[in-house]
Amino acid sequence: MKKLILFFSFTILLTSCSSDSSQGQSDQYDRGTMLQNWANNLIVPAIQNYDQKLASLKTATVNFTSEPTTSGLEDLRSAWFEAYKAYQYSAMYNIGKAEELQFTKFCNTYPTNTTLITTKIGNGDVNLEGPGNDVAQGFPALDYLLFGLSDTDVLSFYTENALANNYKSYLTAVVDKLINLNSAVLNDWNGSFKNTFISKTDNSATGSVNKMVNAYVQYFERDVRTGKVGIPAGRFSTAPLPEKVEGFYSKVYSRELLLNGLQASWDFFNGKHFNATTKGPSLVSYLDFLKTQGYGSDSETPLSEVMDNQYSQAYTAIMDMQENLYQQVLTDNNKMLTAYDKMQRNVTYMKTDMMSAMSISVDYVDTDGD
């Protein structure tokens, strides 16, 4: 009898282990082809495009610091904005070297700490490494250095100011750090990481689909929904915080940066090739393969269609806002909250329905209480 019990116990254990290791694989969806589409047609092209925009930003920085002029400042501001928009399309791919280097933290932590920046410039300190310096670098720091130093004449800080050389050195250091971060990420993808990424088709915590889906959902939830809209709109505080909008000093670009972040997420969902109209294997095709439906009033509609429509509703709500989100919060914050709610619906679809259908567990902690 004891041997029989041991036999059945061992059989149950094997069955359990087999079930755990094959979780999510029984659907037979071709994850490898989807990973190839992501790597070759979305991820690497987006990072390469960002690299090119950073090269243009570097050229504009060299030209301006060599001979600061009004036209040079305008060229630099334009190059900053083009690079910032390109960043929105690469920020989502926070895996591999990007995750290791805390890429998004050092590129786009806002609001920037102007007191720390001013102190560092006063001391001639261009060291951006180490804890606490994330709030004194990246695109938000450049936003301050190019738009926020003065209400009347930013150029004077780079020409007439006693610390003009320090300002130019700090500006250069911030741009160089952005370039170095992205170079490390791009080199990783152009090296062995891309093949490794494509080969890891298993449904596990370390599988590429699982990690990339988590990065995608986290980007949409934390960076787009919360950072760009929810926090300045006061969704997580007792009152609105308009000073916490992205691009606070330039202001007029805040809505477009939000739109770029939303569009980057939307394109990834649809498997849309970067800067093209072609679409490949994607989360949409995966959901359709699984025949996943919406719920409630949408129970007769494919979840992929429900989510795509929700993206469209969020885009429309954002387009209904001012270009200057700082002013939008001050004059009609309800539109910000409406946009937030439209995006929040998709966060629920992503985390509750889509990831469940694909047997993918959320691997990050959301602390905003929703």
C-alpha positions as CSV (number, residue, x, y, z in Angstrom):
1,M,0.0,0.0,0.0
2,K,2.8,2.4,0.9
3,K,4.5,1.7,-2.5
4,L,1.2,2.4,-4.3
5,I,0.7,5.7,-2.4
6,L,4.3,6.7,-3.3
7,F,3.7,5.8,-6.9
8,F,0.5,8.0,-7.2
9,S,2.2,10.8,-5.3
10,F,5.2,10.7,-7.7
11,T,2.8,10.6,-10.7
12,I,0.9,13.6,-9.4
13,L,4.2,15.5,-8.9
14,L,5.3,14.8,-12.4
15,T,2.0,15.9,-13.8
16,S,2.1,19.1,-11.8
17,C,5.7,19.9,-12.9
18,S,4.8,19.1,-16.5
19,S,1.8,21.4,-16.3
20,D,3.8,24.3,-14.8
21,S,6.6,24.1,-17.4
22,S,4.1,24.0,-20.3
23,Q,1.9,26.8,-19.1
24,G,0.8,28.9,-22.0
25,Q,2.5,26.8,-24.6
26,S,-0.6,24.6,-25.3
27,D,-2.1,27.4,-27.4
28,Q,0.6,26.7,-30.0
29,Y,0.9,30.3,-31.1
30,D,4.1,31.0,-33.0
31,R,5.8,33.3,-30.5
32,G,9.1,33.1,-32.4
33,T,7.7,34.8,-35.5
34,M,6.2,37.5,-33.4
35,L,9.5,38.0,-31.6
36,Q,11.2,38.3,-35.0
37,N,8.7,41.0,-36.1
38,W,9.2,42.9,-32.8
39,A,13.0,42.8,-33.0
40,N,13.5,43.4,-36.7
41,N,10.7,45.7,-37.5
42,L,9.8,47.7,-34.4
43,I,12.5,47.6,-31.7
44,V,15.8,47.9,-33.5
45,P,14.5,50.5,-36.1
46,A,13.1,52.7,-33.3
47,I,16.3,52.6,-31.4
48,Q,18.3,53.3,-34.6
49,N,16.0,56.3,-35.4
50,Y,16.5,57.6,-31.9
51,D,20.3,57.2,-32.3
52,Q,20.2,59.3,-35.5
53,K,18.1,62.0,-33.7
54,L,20.7,62.1,-30.9
55,A,23.5,62.5,-33.5
56,S,21.6,65.6,-34.8
57,L,21.2,66.8,-31.2
58,K,25.0,66.4,-30.7
59,T,25.8,68.4,-33.9
60,A,23.4,71.2,-32.8
61,T,25.0,71.2,-29.3
62,V,28.5,71.5,-30.7
63,N,27.5,74.3,-33.0
64,F,25.7,76.2,-30.3
65,T,28.4,75.8,-27.6
66,S,31.1,76.8,-30.1
67,E,29.3,80.0,-31.1
68,P,26.1,80.7,-29.1
69,T,23.6,82.6,-31.3
70,T,19.8,83.0,-31.4
71,S,19.5,80.9,-34.5
72,G,21.8,78.3,-33.0
73,L,19.6,78.1,-29.9
74,E,16.5,77.6,-32.1
75,D,18.3,74.8,-34.0
76,L,19.3,73.2,-30.7
77,R,15.7,73.4,-29.4
78,S,14.4,71.8,-32.5
79,A,16.9,69.0,-32.4
80,W,16.1,68.4,-28.7
81,F,12.4,68.1,-29.5
82,E,13.0,65.7,-32.4
83,A,15.2,63.5,-30.2
84,Y,12.6,63.7,-27.4
85,K,9.9,62.5,-29.7
86,A,12.1,59.6,-31.0
87,Y,12.8,58.7,-27.4
88,Q,9.1,58.0,-26.8
89,Y,9.3,55.2,-29.3
90,S,12.3,53.5,-27.8
91,A,11.5,54.0,-24.1
92,M,9.0,51.1,-24.1
93,Y,11.8,48.5,-24.8
94,N,13.1,48.5,-21.3
95,I,14.6,45.1,-21.4
96,G,18.1,43.7,-21.7
97,K,20.8,46.4,-21.5
98,A,18.2,49.2,-21.2
99,E,16.8,47.6,-18.0
100,E,20.3,47.0,-16.7
101,L,21.3,50.7,-17.2
102,Q,18.0,52.1,-16.0
103,F,17.7,53.7,-19.3
104,T,14.3,55.5,-18.8
105,K,15.3,56.7,-15.3
106,F,18.3,58.6,-16.6
107,C,16.7,59.8,-19.8
108,N,13.3,61.1,-18.7
109,T,12.8,61.6,-14.9
110,Y,10.7,64.7,-14.4
111,P,10.2,67.2,-12.9
112,T,13.9,67.9,-13.1
113,N,15.7,69.3,-10.1
114,T,16.7,72.8,-11.1
115,T,18.3,73.6,-7.7
116,L,20.7,70.6,-8.1
117,I,21.4,71.6,-11.7
118,T,22.2,75.2,-10.8
119,T,24.4,74.0,-7.9
120,K,26.3,71.6,-10.1
121,I,26.8,74.3,-12.8
122,G,28.1,76.7,-10.1
123,N,30.6,74.1,-9.0
124,G,31.6,73.2,-12.5
125,D,30.4,69.6,-11.7
126,V,29.5,67.7,-14.9
127,N,29.5,64.3,-13.2
128,L,26.0,62.8,-13.9
129,E,26.7,59.3,-12.4
130,G,25.7,58.1,-9.0
131,P,22.5,58.1,-6.9
132,G,20.4,61.3,-7.0
133,N,21.6,62.6,-10.3
134,D,18.8,61.1,-12.3
135,V,16.8,64.3,-11.6
136,A,19.5,66.5,-13.0
137,Q,19.9,65.1,-16.5
138,G,18.1,63.7,-19.5
139,F,15.5,65.5,-21.6
140,P,13.9,67.3,-18.7
141,A,17.2,68.8,-17.7
142,L,17.7,70.0,-21.3
143,D,14.1,71.4,-21.3
144,Y,15.2,73.6,-18.4
145,L,18.6,74.5,-19.9
146,L,17.1,75.4,-23.3
147,F,13.8,77.0,-22.2
148,G,13.7,77.7,-18.5
149,L,16.8,79.6,-17.5
150,S,15.1,83.0,-18.0
151,D,11.8,84.5,-18.9
152,T,13.4,86.8,-21.4
153,D,16.9,85.7,-22.6
154,V,18.1,82.2,-22.2
155,L,21.0,82.9,-24.6
156,S,22.6,85.3,-22.1
157,F,23.4,82.4,-19.8
158,Y,25.6,81.0,-22.5
159,T,27.2,84.2,-23.5
160,E,27.3,87.0,-20.9
161,N,26.9,85.0,-17.7
162,A,30.1,84.6,-15.6
163,L,29.4,80.9,-15.6
164,A,28.7,80.7,-19.4
165,N,31.4,78.1,-19.9
166,N,30.0,76.0,-17.1
167,Y,26.5,76.2,-18.6
168,K,27.9,75.0,-22.0
169,S,29.9,72.2,-20.4
170,Y,26.9,71.0,-18.4
171,L,24.7,71.1,-21.5
172,T,27.2,69.1,-23.4
173,A,27.5,66.5,-20.6
174,V,23.8,65.9,-20.5
175,V,23.6,65.4,-24.3
176,D,26.6,63.1,-24.2
177,K,25.1,61.0,-21.4
178,L,21.9,60.5,-23.5
179,I,24.1,59.4,-26.5
180,N,26.2,57.0,-24.3
181,L,23.1,55.3,-22.8
182,N,21.5,54.7,-26.2
183,S,24.7,53.6,-27.8
184,A,25.1,50.9,-25.2
185,V,21.5,49.7,-25.8
186,L,21.8,49.8,-29.6
187,N,25.1,47.9,-29.5
188,D,23.5,45.3,-27.3
189,W,20.7,44.7,-29.8
190,N,23.1,44.7,-32.7
191,G,25.3,42.2,-30.9
192,S,24.1,38.9,-29.5
193,F,21.0,40.1,-27.6
194,K,18.7,40.2,-30.6
195,N,19.2,36.5,-31.4
196,T,18.9,35.6,-27.8
197,F,15.7,37.6,-27.5
198,I,14.2,35.9,-30.6
199,S,15.2,32.4,-29.4
200,K,13.6,32.6,-26.0
201,T,10.0,31.6,-27.0
202,D,9.1,29.8,-23.8
203,N,6.3,31.0,-21.6
204,S,8.2,31.7,-18.4
205,A,9.2,34.7,-16.4
206,T,12.4,34.9,-18.4
207,G,10.8,34.3,-21.8
208,S,11.1,37.2,-24.2
209,V,7.3,37.5,-24.9
210,N,6.6,37.6,-21.2
211,K,9.3,40.2,-20.5
212,M,8.4,42.3,-23.5
213,V,4.7,42.3,-22.7
214,N,5.4,43.4,-19.1
215,A,7.7,46.2,-20.4
216,Y,5.0,47.3,-22.8
217,V,2.2,47.3,-20.2
218,Q,4.4,49.0,-17.6
219,Y,5.4,51.7,-20.1
220,F,1.8,52.4,-21.0
221,E,0.6,52.3,-17.4
222,R,3.5,54.1,-15.6
223,D,5.1,56.4,-18.2
224,V,2.1,57.3,-20.5
225,R,-1.0,57.1,-18.4
226,T,0.4,58.0,-15.0
227,G,3.5,60.2,-15.7
228,K,2.2,62.3,-18.6
229,V,-1.4,62.6,-17.5
230,G,-2.4,61.2,-14.1
231,I,0.1,62.9,-11.9
232,P,-0.2,66.4,-13.3
233,A,-4.0,66.0,-13.4
234,G,-4.0,65.2,-9.7
235,R,-5.3,61.7,-10.1
236,F,-2.9,60.6,-7.3
237,S,-2.9,63.7,-5.1
238,T,-5.4,66.0,-3.3
239,A,-5.0,68.6,-6.0
240,P,-3.7,69.0,-9.6
241,L,0.0,69.3,-10.0
242,P,0.4,71.2,-13.4
243,E,4.1,71.8,-12.7
244,K,4.7,68.1,-13.1
245,V,3.8,67.9,-16.8
246,E,6.4,66.6,-19.2
247,G,8.2,69.4,-21.0
248,F,7.2,71.9,-18.3
249,Y,9.6,74.7,-19.4
250,S,8.9,74.5,-23.1
251,K,5.2,73.7,-22.3
252,V,3.8,73.8,-25.9
253,Y,5.3,70.3,-26.7
254,S,3.7,68.4,-23.8
255,R,0.6,67.2,-25.6
256,E,2.7,66.0,-28.6
257,L,5.0,64.1,-26.4
258,L,2.0,62.4,-24.9
259,L,0.6,61.6,-28.3
260,N,3.9,60.1,-29.3
261,G,4.0,57.9,-26.2
262,L,0.4,56.7,-26.8
263,Q,1.1,56.1,-30.5
264,A,4.2,54.1,-29.8
265,S,2.2,51.8,-27.5
266,W,-0.6,51.5,-29.9
267,D,1.7,50.6,-32.8
268,F,3.4,47.9,-30.7
269,F,0.0,46.4,-29.9
270,N,-0.8,46.2,-33.6
271,G,2.7,45.0,-34.6
272,K,3.0,48.0,-36.9
273,H,6.5,48.4,-38.3
274,F,8.4,51.5,-37.2
275,N,7.8,54.4,-39.5
276,A,5.8,52.3,-41.9
277,T,2.2,51.1,-42.5
278,T,3.1,47.4,-42.7
279,K,1.9,45.2,-39.8
280,G,3.3,41.8,-38.6
281,P,2.6,39.2,-36.0
282,S,1.5,41.0,-32.8
283,L,-0.4,41.0,-29.6
284,V,-3.5,41.6,-31.8
285,S,-2.9,38.5,-33.8
286,Y,-2.0,36.5,-30.6
287,L,-5.3,37.5,-29.0
288,D,-7.2,36.7,-32.2
289,F,-5.5,33.3,-32.3
290,L,-6.7,32.6,-28.8
291,K,-10.2,33.8,-29.8
292,T,-10.2,36.1,-26.7
293,Q,-13.4,38.1,-26.3
294,G,-14.2,41.3,-24.4
295,Y,-16.4,41.1,-21.4
296,G,-19.8,42.6,-20.3
297,S,-21.3,44.6,-23.1
298,D,-18.2,43.7,-25.3
299,S,-18.5,39.9,-24.8
300,E,-19.4,39.4,-28.4
301,T,-16.4,41.5,-29.6
302,P,-12.8,40.3,-30.0
303,L,-10.7,41.7,-27.2
304,S,-8.2,43.0,-29.8
305,E,-10.9,45.1,-31.3
306,V,-12.0,46.4,-27.9
307,M,-8.5,47.4,-27.0
308,D,-7.8,49.0,-30.4
309,N,-11.0,51.0,-30.1
310,Q,-9.9,52.1,-26.6
311,Y,-6.6,53.4,-27.9
312,S,-8.6,55.4,-30.5
313,Q,-10.8,56.8,-27.8
314,A,-7.8,57.9,-25.7
315,Y,-6.2,59.5,-28.8
316,T,-9.4,61.4,-29.5
317,A,-9.6,62.6,-25.9
318,I,-6.0,63.8,-26.0
319,M,-6.5,65.6,-29.3
320,D,-9.3,67.5,-27.6
321,M,-6.8,69.1,-25.2
322,Q,-4.5,72.1,-25.6
323,E,-1.0,71.7,-26.9
324,N,0.2,73.1,-23.5
325,L,-0.9,70.5,-20.9
326,Y,0.2,72.9,-18.1
327,Q,-2.4,75.3,-19.2
328,Q,-4.9,72.5,-19.8
329,V,-4.7,71.5,-16.1
330,L,-5.2,75.1,-15.1
331,T,-8.1,75.9,-17.4
332,D,-10.0,72.6,-17.8
333,N,-8.5,69.7,-15.9
334,N,-11.6,67.5,-16.6
335,K,-10.2,66.9,-20.1
336,M,-7.0,65.6,-18.6
337,L,-9.0,63.3,-16.3
338,T,-11.1,62.1,-19.2
339,A,-8.0,61.2,-21.1
340,Y,-6.7,59.4,-18.1
341,D,-9.9,57.4,-17.7
342,K,-9.7,56.3,-21.4
343,M,-6.2,55.0,-21.0
344,Q,-7.0,53.4,-17.7
345,R,-9.6,51.2,-19.4
346,N,-6.9,49.8,-21.6
347,V,-4.6,49.2,-18.6
348,T,-7.4,47.0,-17.2
349,Y,-7.8,45.2,-20.5
350,M,-4.0,44.6,-20.7
351,K,-3.4,43.4,-17.1
352,T,-6.7,41.5,-16.4
353,D,-7.8,40.1,-19.8
354,M,-4.9,40.1,-22.3
355,M,-2.1,38.9,-20.0
356,S,-4.5,36.3,-18.4
357,A,-5.4,34.9,-21.8
358,M,-1.7,34.6,-22.7
359,S,-0.8,33.1,-19.3
360,I,1.6,35.9,-18.6
361,S,2.1,37.1,-15.0
362,V,2.7,40.8,-14.2
363,D,6.3,41.1,-13.0
364,Y,6.3,44.6,-11.7
365,V,4.6,46.3,-8.8
366,D,2.0,49.1,-9.4
367,T,1.8,51.3,-6.3
368,D,-0.7,53.9,-7.5
369,G,-3.6,52.1,-5.8
370,D,-5.8,51.6,-8.8
